[in-house]
């Protein structure tokens, strides 16, 4: 006969670091966001980073240098591009992202 407490399951473990999306970890690693930033907000920042002309240029260069015909995920190419940036370039990128945050978005005018 089992003791009643033996039937209880162990509480679920705390979410591991792998529970955080890779784009979040990439941005934290390069100092572009705080670790405590929410996942949806981190994704918004990741989209802005990916849309930055300097990052796009480096992403293409990385893909070309490595002769990569197909990059399975955009985050991988972006991570490699960020890795190739200097601290000054990362700081400039951070400033450009912050600047874009405060600019009002242009509303599209229906034709």
N, C-alpha and C positions, 0 to 999 in steps of 0.2 A: 504494500500500500504506500502510495506516494504522499509525501507531505504536501499540503495545499500550496505552500510557497514555491515548491519545485515546479509547479505548473505555469508559473508566471514567466514571461519572457523577459530577457534583459532589456533595459531601456536602449533605444537606438543610439548609436554613437554620434558624437558631434560631427557635423559635415566636415569632411577633410578638405585640404587645399584643392584637390582635384574637382571638388564640387563647384568651384568658382570657374566660370568660363575662361578659356585660354586668353581671349582678348583682354580680359580684366587683369590677369596675371602679367601679360606683356606690358600693358600700360603702367602698372604699378612698378614693375621691374625697371622701367626706363624713367620713372619719376614723373610721369605725365598726369597721374591721378593719385589720390590717397587710397590706401587699402580699404578704408571704410566707405568709399563711394558705392552707391547702389549699383546693381547690375544693369538696370535700364539706362542710368545716367552714364555708366562706363561705356555702354554700347554707343550712345550718342557721341561721346568723345572719340571712340574708336572710328566711327564713321567720318568725323571731322579730320582725324589724323590721316585716314586713308585718302581723303579728298584733297589733302594738302599737296600742292604742286611739287615741292621738294621731296616729299615721301614717295610720290608717284614716280618721279625721276629715278630715285634710288631703287625703287622696287623693280623698275624696268631694267636698270643696270644689273641688279643682282640676278634677275632672271636670265639676262643675256650672258653675263659672265659665267654663270653656272651651266649654261646651255640647257636650261630647264624649258622643255617644250610645254609642259603643263604643270601648273602649281595647283595641288589638290585643294588648298584652302587659302583664301585671301589673307587670313591672319598670319600664316607662315611667311609669306612674302613681305608683309608689313613688318613682322618681327625682325626679319633679316635686314630690312632697310633701316629700321630703328637701331639695330645693332651696329650698323656701319656709320652711324652719325656720331659726331663728337659731342662733348658736353655743351659746347656753345650752340651747336646746331639744335640740340634737344631743347635748350632754353629758349631759343628763337621760335621753335615750333610751339612750345608751351605758350609763349606770348601771342603767337598768331591764333591759336585755338581760343585763348581767353578773349582776344579782340573780337573774334567772330561770335562769341557768346553774347556780347553786348550790342552787336549791331542788329537793328531791327530787320526782320525778314521782309522781303518785298512780297506783297500779295500779288498773286497772278490776276490779271484783269481778263475776264472772259471776253471772247471776241464775238 
